[in-house]
């Protein structure tokens, strides 16, 4: 057994784990954060996507011991205390989910994409979702949701840039 | 169809794309799938056959049982002793199969033994310590292997590898072929594929010794039938088996077949203390988690020179692998679309269910209808070419016309409404069909091979469950029905519970829309319990999420129960307001008197009367505000070989695809993809859109990418998503859709089926487009999938895909 300390959504977890324990099983079973899902076991489907130091990774392809000392964000930590993150709102607004099983991974991949590219084209979005399978939607409404999230983020950023007092009361 | 004004008090919500706030948990990672339930479990792993076909000798589990952390082991020998075999639904030959292999293994991946251990990791370790004696037999993999005279028998007791064979004739087939100017005969091969829900099968089982009863949590898709099967096989009363189905991560039919594993888990749970859990791996899912059968189809058209189809002969041989519960049903279900969108007056269909050493089959999205429409729409294109008629024109000449509705097909299927010619016209306009055809020649001169293909299809919904027994005798299930309970809580807000489950289609939101408009309140005030609990949910043998039945029977039950509760509220309100129910209307959570100015009573006060101040109720009124209703489809016919309807509602669509084929690499690229569909009244267009596109992508996966490939030893070589290729976002077209609205006269809300359509119509559209693109090379598409390898080989050499 090996000791690990992993920070997930700002909270530190410490456990003794077997060397072979997958990170996704650590997140689900030790940290009891079940929004991160397992869909394929081989790194193809992206249902287990999390942010590892801010970058999207597939948590079924990493051992828990390899994540010792890491800072992770899972779907449960995306919105913080604020209810819903704007990306989550967009997924609701645009019917960007059906069964919800791929959704946490899709949303975290979207977060990573929008940090890299503020105004992604449909083609860029499609490429960015290469590692995330959705069996329900055919992706189109997910892409609509991601475009919507990008547009809203741009609008919010523009609003923030307005000089103080410029916004009408 | 009832008058919508009689059903609804307001028209604010139904028909609008209401956001799925009832399922907000899914975007927050708070969905509660079986594996997420906070139940401390020990863990199950399953040992599976490494041989496709073998006699099973000794299964020695002693080393595994002695391992630290191992709690219990189950073998097929014990199962055969304590449990009945799997019941067949459609086959007519005897075939005995248990939930764990007994005496013989019949496919790679068949469960041989199961272990419970303290962790899944230890359970997997223990499987390696189980010693199994196999005596390999010659594997029977493909249909033609199974039909050979010297073929080994998969089930010796059947005396044949054909477990069901039936031929049904409707209309004057001999006359059709006698009067034909020409006949065209073709054969096609369909491959094995699956819509593979992203969540695998998961089961938790707990045995309670004092009550000798079982509680199971599972992502079962057709619990009504599963509960009956499980209790019968285990020989226990229904009262000792409780099934709970929380959220499910997609189904597509594939989760109709997990119940045999519930039996395995129950038998194991009885051996240990506390709940046990099995989480299927993706490899297990692809290997043994059921497929759509591969099949060989022969079709013959009797045609007039003008393209009119007089008759159809159809022979369908399904490779049902070796799961005898559902073997044989694909053939019968094809009758729902046997003549497609066409007025073909005479049909002959011969169906064979063949067993082999391939994996189990079950009802994958569309269930045989994708194959039926694929071969029909390929045949129509082939006939058009042979007769020198435009593919649009031949379809127009054969369509069932809107003035013929309701139209009864030769076998008895009733197409209730629709305008098929107009649907095609709209789809072609949206595609810019003429423009593509004009440019096609120009592109060819530049070495670009672009093709446009179309497919007109029928998407049936709500199964009439008696249909597949016509070969077998008296059916155990008939028609289709569902139950619902609607109550008004103490605070005046409604809560709804239905007898069925949701695989991700947003049932809760749609139900909330309907109830909100019936009670004149906001949908957010409607609580909907989509999590099934057999202890309290009003389920029936039909209950489950399949055959696009939700908006017919599920909502039918919800509407009838809501109507009952509304009537009771009106009676109580009339008494309180000293008026007649006919004088009352609903508005914003209150009931008011139309004639009496200002006389109004809030739902909350009605609830107070019903639950608390019962002395103030009308003398003959029962206390409480909760009603149960069951609703059955009135249009299901009794089973009969001469006149039967397989399904109750019939949506229709046209898919048109424009593709470019790279003749060097064999890759098929979409240039444009158009869908025009008619599913009657839409209750939530945002959800409908997702169903239409999502199901189309299932079809595109099947037509271009996905295939369960077996080698000659019967080993499945595509056991992960690395080699069983699913569509990803890149490479798919941006779908352009249009819709028409021909309400169904036989459903309460005028709805028809939504959910399978794209999986049915897309195969032929893409295949016809590819054949059109490759017409300069004389390439013909007679099998699926259209892989790059097959394309290149066909272009360079074989001329046949």
Contacts between the chains, C-beta under 8 A, distances in Angstrom:
chain1	res1	chain2	res2	distance
A	18	B	121	6.9
A	20	B	121	6.6
A	21	B	121	7.8
A	28	B	35	7.7
A	28	B	36	7.8
A	32	B	38	7.4
A	33	B	29	7.6
A	34	B	29	7.6
A	34	B	32	8.0
A	34	B	33	7.8
A	34	B	35	7.4
A	34	B	36	3.7
A	35	B	28	7.2
A	35	B	29	2.1
A	35	B	30	6.6
A	35	B	31	7.5
A	36	B	29	7.2
A	37	B	33	7.4
A	37	B	198	7.7
A	37	B	199	7.1
A	37	B	249	7.3
A	38	B	35	7.7
A	38	B	200	8.0
A	38	B	279	7.7
A	39	B	198	4.5
A	39	B	199	6.9
A	39	B	200	7.5
A	39	B	249	7.9
A	39	B	282	6.9
A	40	B	282	4.4
A	40	B	720	6.8
A	40	B	721	4.8
A	41	B	281	5.5
A	41	B	282	5.0
A	41	B	283	7.0
A	41	B	720	7.6
A	42	B	282	6.8
A	42	B	720	4.7
A	42	B	721	6.2
A	42	B	722	6.0
A	44	B	720	7.0
A	44	B	721	3.7
A	44	B	722	6.1
A	45	B	198	6.3
A	45	B	282	7.9
A	45	B	721	6.1
A	47	B	198	5.9
A	74	B	29	6.8
A	75	B	28	6.9
A	75	B	29	3.2
A	76	B	28	7.3
A	76	B	29	5.1
A	76	B	30	7.7
A	78	B	29	8.0
A	79	B	28	7.2
A	84	B	24	7.8
A	84	B	27	7.1
A	84	B	28	7.3
A	88	B	27	4.3
A	88	B	28	6.7
A	91	B	27	4.9
A	92	B	19	5.3
A	92	B	20	6.5
A	92	B	21	6.8
A	92	B	24	6.7
A	92	B	27	5.9
A	93	B	19	6.4
A	94	B	686	8.0
A	95	B	17	7.2
A	95	B	19	7.9
A	95	B	20	6.9
A	95	B	686	4.2
A	95	B	687	6.6
A	95	B	689	6.9
A	95	B	690	5.3
A	97	B	20	7.7
A	97	B	23	7.8
A	97	B	26	5.4
A	97	B	27	6.5
A	97	B	504	8.0
A	98	B	250	7.4
A	98	B	504	4.1
A	98	B	505	6.5
A	98	B	506	7.1
A	98	B	690	5.8
A	98	B	694	6.6
A	99	B	26	7.7
A	99	B	197	7.3
A	99	B	198	7.2
A	99	B	199	7.1
A	99	B	247	7.7
A	99	B	248	6.6
A	99	B	249	4.8
A	99	B	250	4.4
A	99	B	503	6.2
A	99	B	504	2.6
A	100	B	23	6.7
A	100	B	25	7.5
A	100	B	26	2.7
A	100	B	27	7.4
A	100	B	31	4.6
A	100	B	247	7.0
A	100	B	249	7.1
A	100	B	504	6.5
A	101	B	31	7.3
A	101	B	33	6.9
A	101	B	197	7.7
A	101	B	198	4.5
A	101	B	199	4.7
A	101	B	249	3.1
A	101	B	250	6.3
A	101	B	504	7.6
A	102	B	198	5.4
A	103	B	26	5.2
A	103	B	27	5.8
A	103	B	29	7.8
A	103	B	31	7.9
A	104	B	29	4.5
A	107	B	27	6.6
A	122	B	734	6.6
A	123	B	730	7.9
A	125	B	729	7.2
A	126	B	728	7.9
A	126	B	729	4.1
A	126	B	730	4.3
A	126	B	731	7.8
A	126	B	732	7.4
A	127	B	729	7.9
A	127	B	730	5.3
A	129	B	728	6.8
A	129	B	729	4.1
A	129	B	730	7.4
A	130	B	728	5.6
A	130	B	729	7.2
A	130	B	730	5.8
A	132	B	728	7.9
A	132	B	729	7.8
A	133	B	198	6.4
A	133	B	721	7.0
A	133	B	726	5.5
A	133	B	728	6.7
A	134	B	198	7.2
A	135	B	195	6.6
A	135	B	196	6.0
A	135	B	197	5.7
A	135	B	198	4.8
A	135	B	250	5.2
A	135	B	252	7.4
A	135	B	694	8.0
A	135	B	698	7.9
A	135	B	726	7.3
A	136	B	198	7.8
A	136	B	250	5.6
A	136	B	504	5.6
A	136	B	690	7.2
A	136	B	694	5.0
A	137	B	690	5.3
A	137	B	693	6.9
A	137	B	694	4.9
A	137	B	697	7.9
A	138	B	690	7.6
A	138	B	693	3.9
A	138	B	694	4.3
A	138	B	695	7.7
A	138	B	696	6.1
A	138	B	697	3.5
A	138	B	727	7.9
A	138	B	732	6.9
A	138	B	735	7.2
A	138	B	758	7.7
A	139	B	697	7.2
A	139	B	728	7.9
A	139	B	729	4.1
A	139	B	732	6.2
A	140	B	693	4.9
A	140	B	732	7.9
A	140	B	734	6.7
A	140	B	735	5.9
A	141	B	686	7.8
A	141	B	689	6.9
A	141	B	690	5.4
A	141	B	693	7.3
A	142	B	729	7.4
A	143	B	729	6.7
